[in-house]
Amino acid sequence: MIGKKLLATKPIPLVDVKDYLKERSEQGELTYEQNLTNDYVKKYAKIAKTKAAKLLEELRQIEGMNDELAVKIIDILPQNMDVLRLIVQKGSKIKDDDLQNILKAVKNAQ
């Protein structure tokens, strides 16, 4: 990795990683790390790509929501308030009413 540097980062849902690795495997053999990631993604990606994109747009509309948190919610798909509160950091700007809206959006996306 001499001469290479990271230019930017962007959080993406597991379903996007799954598609990327599928395209990459068609081009050639995956590396060991990519195979491990592929196995993980196949096991834990719980939602279709179209539904994930729609849910991401809904979550971005909520005040105080950042992309990292929205992607984490899409990856985990919390089913109740207790799990959602574990994902959302203390001191977050997201209100309780918005937490209820997040749960409704997640249930509608499944």
C-alpha positions in Angstrom: 0.0 0.0 0.0 2.9 2.3 -0.5 1.8 5.6 -2.1 -1.9 5.0 -1.5 -3.9 7.2 0.8 -7.6 7.3 1.9 -9.4 10.2 0.2 -12.8 9.8 1.7 -15.1 7.5 3.6 -18.8 6.9 3.3 -20.9 4.5 5.4 -22.9 2.1 3.3 -25.4 -0.7 4.3 -24.4 -4.3 4.3 -26.7 -4.9 1.2 -24.5 -2.6 -0.8 -21.4 -4.4 0.4 -23.0 -7.6 -0.7 -23.6 -6.3 -4.2 -20.1 -4.9 -4.5 -18.5 -8.2 -3.4 -20.7 -10.0 -5.9 -19.5 -7.8 -8.7 -15.9 -8.2 -7.5 -16.2 -12.0 -7.5 -17.3 -12.0 -11.1 -14.1 -10.1 -12.1 -11.8 -12.5 -10.3 -11.1 -14.4 -7.2 -11.8 -12.7 -3.9 -9.0 -12.3 -1.3 -9.2 -13.9 2.1 -10.5 -10.8 3.8 -13.1 -10.3 1.1 -14.3 -13.9 1.4 -14.7 -13.4 5.2 -16.6 -10.2 4.6 -18.8 -11.9 2.0 -19.7 -14.7 4.4 -20.5 -12.1 7.1 -22.7 -10.1 4.7 -24.6 -13.1 3.4 -25.4 -14.1 7.0 -26.4 -10.6 8.4 -27.8 -8.6 5.5 -31.5 -8.8 6.3 -33.2 -6.5 3.8 -33.4 -6.0 0.1 -31.4 -3.3 -1.6 -34.4 -1.3 -2.8 -36.0 -1.4 0.7 -32.7 -0.4 2.3 -32.4 2.6 -0.1 -36.0 3.7 0.7 -35.5 3.3 4.4 -32.2 5.3 4.2 -34.1 8.2 2.6 -36.7 8.0 5.3 -34.2 8.0 8.1 -32.3 10.9 6.6 -35.4 13.1 6.9 -35.3 12.7 10.7 -33.8 15.7 12.5 -30.5 14.8 14.2 -29.9 11.7 12.1 -26.5 11.2 10.6 -25.5 8.8 7.8 -23.5 6.5 10.1 -26.5 6.0 12.5 -28.9 5.5 9.6 -26.8 2.8 8.1 -26.3 1.1 11.4 -30.1 1.1 11.9 -30.6 -0.4 8.5 -28.0 -3.1 9.2 -29.5 -4.1 12.6 -33.2 -3.4 11.9 -34.2 -3.0 15.6 -37.6 -4.3 16.4 -38.2 -2.6 19.8 -37.3 0.6 21.6 -34.7 -1.0 23.9 -32.6 -2.2 21.0 -33.0 1.1 19.2 -31.8 3.0 22.3 -28.7 0.9 22.4 -27.9 1.9 18.9 -28.6 5.6 19.3 -26.0 7.3 21.4 -26.8 9.1 24.7 -26.9 12.8 24.3 -28.2 12.4 20.7 -30.4 15.1 19.3 -33.0 12.6 18.3 -36.3 13.0 20.2 -38.5 10.2 21.6 -41.2 10.9 19.0 -38.5 10.4 16.3 -37.5 7.1 17.8 -41.0 5.9 17.5 -41.0 7.0 13.8 -37.8 5.1 13.2 -39.3 1.9 14.6 -42.4 2.4 12.4 -40.2 3.0 9.3 -38.1 -0.1 10.1 -41.3 -2.3 10.5 -42.7 -0.9 7.3 -39.5 -1.7 5.4 -39.5 -5.4 6.3 
